[in-house]
C-alpha cells in the first residue's frame, strides 16, 4: 500500500508514542555501539559501513510501503547536500562520544530545535514572538550549564555535539525546500543514500581494515539506526506530530541508563539541570508551534 504521511484513522496516539519511543531507544543503542567502536575506527568509516549495510534494508522497506513511486525524487542535488550535512554532523557527534559521556553528548545534541527556531528567523525571516525567544535563551542557558565554559571541567569535545545540533538544524531547514510532494519514505531513503555516497568519497583517507570480531558491532549500528528511523517514521505516520514529537526526549533517559550500565557514567547535578532547561524549552517551542492560532478580532 502506498505510504501516506497522514495519520491513520485506525491508529491511536498511544501507538505513535510507542513507535517513537522505541525508535529513540534503537537510535540510542546505535550511538552506544558507535561510541564503543569509535575507539578503533574513524567516524567516516563507521558511517560508511552503517549506510552500506542499512541501504538494502531501507530500499526493501521503501518499496514495500511506498512502491516504486517512493523511489522518485525531483531534488537529487538537495538530497546530496543533505547527505553531506548528515555525514559532517554525525561525524562530529561520534567524535564527541569518544570523550564525553553518552548522556551529556545526547543532551547537548538535543539543542537542535533551538537552532531551528533561531535559523528560521535569520534565514527564512519567519516571525518568532518574545516567548519563544525566551524559550530559546533558556535552552541555550541549559547548554552552557552542561558545557560549563571557563570551568575546570570544561572539555572542548563538548562543542562537537553542539556543532552537530547546529548542522542538524540546517539539514532540517533544507527539508522545507523539498516540500510535501515527497513522502517521508522517499526522504528516509535518500538520507541513507546520500550518506553512503558522501562517506564513500572520504572513507579511503580514513579506512582501517575492520577486524572480524568488530563486524557484529557495525551490523548492530546499521540495524539499530535503521530500526530507529523506521519506528520514528511510523510513529509520525500514525500519530499526531504534536503528540509524538516530545517523546524524542526519552533519548536522554536511555542515554543515561546505557552510559551508567556500560561505562559507569553518572551525570552530575549541573548535567541534569541543563538537560531540564533544554528539554523544557524544546517542549515549549513544540507546543507553541502546534497549538491553533487565536482567531482575530473583528
N, C-alpha and C positions, 0 to 999 in steps of 0.2 A: 504494500500500500504506500503511495507517495507520502513523503514526510510533510507535515503541516506544522508551522510554528505556533498555531493557535492551540490553547489548552483544550484537551478532550472533554466533552460534556460528561463522559462516564467516569472520569477520574476525580479524585478529591485532592484538596491542597495537601492533606497529610501524605499522600503518595508522592507528591512532588517534593515535599520536605524530606521524606525518607531517601529519595533518589539523590538529592543534592548533598545531604549529609553523608551518604555512602560514597558519593563521588569525591567529596573533600577528603574523606578518610583514605581512599585509594591514592589520591594525589599526595597526601602527606606521607604515606608509605613509600611512594616513589621518591620523594625528596629525601627520606631517611636512607634509602638504599643508595641514592646518588651521593649523599654525604659520606657514606662508608667507602664506596668505590672511588670517590673523588680523591682519596689519598694515593691512588695508583695511576689514575688517568686524567687527562685534561677534560674540562667541561665540554669542549667542542667534540671530542671523541665520544663522550657519553651521550651527547645529544644526537650525534650522527647514528650511533648504534641504536639508540632509542627509536629514532624515526625510521630506520631501516627495518627494524623488527615490527614496529607498530603499523606502518603503512599498509601492508597486505590485509591486516585485520580491519583497519578503518575502511579500506576500499570495499571489502566484503560487506561491512555494516552499512555503508552508504548505499551500495547497490541494493541491499535487501530492504532498506527502509524508504529510500528515495527513488530507486530505479536509475536508469541511465540519465534521466533529466538532471539528477543531482550532480552529475559529473561536469556539466557545462557551466562555464563562468564567462562573464564579459569583462573581467578585471584581472587578467593574468599578471600584469605588471604590478598592480597594487598588492596582490597576494604575495608576490615575490618580495616586495618591500616589507610586508608584514612578517614574512618568514625571516628576513634578515634581522628585524627588530626583535623577533622572538628568540633567535639564536643569541644575540648580544645580551638581552635582558636575562635569559635563563643562564647564560654563562656567568654573568655577574652574580646571580643568586647562588649558583653552585660553588663559585669561588668563595663567596661569603660563608657558605656552610662549612668550609674547611677550617674556619677559625672561630665561628660563632656557634652557640647552642642552637639547636633546631627551632626551639620556641621563640628565641629572640629574633632570628632571621625572619621567621614567618610573620611575627608581629610587625616588624618594620615593613615588610613587603605588603602588608595589608593597608598601608597608607596610599595605595594606588587610587582609590576613589577620591581622595583629597586632591591628587594631581589632576584627575579627570575634571573635577569641578574648576580648579584654577585654570587649566588649559582651555576649558570651554569658554572662559571669559576672554583670555588673552588671544586665542587663535580663532575661535568661532564667533566671538563677540556676543555670546549668549548672556542674557541678564541673570544676575545672581543677587538675591536680596541680602540684607545685612545679617540675618540669622544664619544663613548658610555660610557666609564668610566667617562668622564666629565659630561655626562648627569646624570649618577647615582649619582655622587658627588653633582650636582646641586639639584637633587631630595631630597637627604638626608639633604642638607642645608635647603631646604624648610621645612622638618620635624622639624629641630632644630628651625627654625623661629616660627613655630606653638607651639612646646612644650616649648621653652624658658627655657632650664635648667639653674639653677642658679638664675633665676629672681624671684621676689617676687610672681609673678602669677603662678609659676610652680606648677603642680599637678602630683603626682606620677601616678594618674589614666591615664595620657596621655601615659604612657608606655604600657598600656594594648592593645589599638588598634595597637600600633607598633608591639607588640608581635603577634597580630592577623595577621598582614601583613606578618611577617616572617614565621609563621606556614602555612599560606595560600600558600606562595611561595613554601614551602616544599611539600605541597599537590599537587601543580601544576606540580612540577618536578616528583613526583611519577607517575603522569598520563602518562609520557613518557614510563614507563615500561609496561603499558597496551597495547600500540601500536594502530595501526589504524584498527585492525581487529574488535574491538568492536565499536559499534556506540555510538554517544553522548547520545542516549536514554538509552542504557544499562548503561552507566556511570552515568547518572542522576538518574536512578532507584536505583543503588547500593550506591550512595551517601546518599539518603534518608534512605535506608535500613540499611546501616552502621551506620548512625546517630541514628536510632532507637535502634539498638542492643547495641551500646556503651553507649548511655544515659540510657538505661534500667538497665544496670549493676550498674550505680552510683546513679540513681534517688532515691532509697529507703533511702539513707542517707540525702537527701535534700527535701524530699516530704513534702508539706504542702497541706492539703485538699483545693482544689480550691473553691472559692465562686461561686455561680450560676451566679452572676452578672458579673463575670470575664470570663466566658466561651466564650462569643462573641469575646473577645479580643484574646483568644487563637485560636479560629476559624479564626479570621481575620489574625493573624500571619501566620497560615498554608496556608490560601487561598492566601494571597499576596505573600508569599515566593514561593508557587507552581506556581502561575501565572507568577511571575518574572522569575523563572527558565525556565518555558515553553516558554515564549516570547523570552528570550535571546537565548535559544536553536534554536528556529525557525528563529530568526534573523541571526544567524550564518549559518543556513541551507540554507537560500535563498539569502543571501548577501555575498559578498567577505569579508573575515575576516579583511583584511587590511582597508576596508572602514567602517565596522560597529563597530570594537573594540574600536576606540577612543570615541564612544558615551557612554561608561561606565562612563565617567567623568560627564555626565549630572546628576549623583547622587549627586554631590556637589551642584548643583542648587536646586534639590528637597529637599536635607537635610537642606539647608539654609532657604528655604521657609517654610518647616514644622517646623523647630526649631523656626523661628520667629513667625509663626502663633499660635503654640501650647504653647511654653514655653517662648515666647518673648525674645529669644536669638538673639542678634545682633552680628555677628562676628566683631572682631576688625581688624584694618588695617594689623597688622602682620599675622593674620589668612588668609586674602585674598592674601597677598604677598607669604606666604608659600605655599598655595594651588596652586598659579600660577606656582611656581617652580616645585612642584610635578607633576602637570598636564603637564606642558611643557616638562619635562624630560621624562615622560611616553609616551607622543605622539611622541617624537623624537625617543625613543627606538623602539616603534612600527613601525615607518616609516623606520628606518634603517634595521629592521629585515624582512620587507616585500618587500622592493624595490628589483628589479632584480639585480643580480650580474653583475659587469662590465666584458666584455669579455677580456680574457688575450691577451696580445700582442704576436705575433709570435716571 
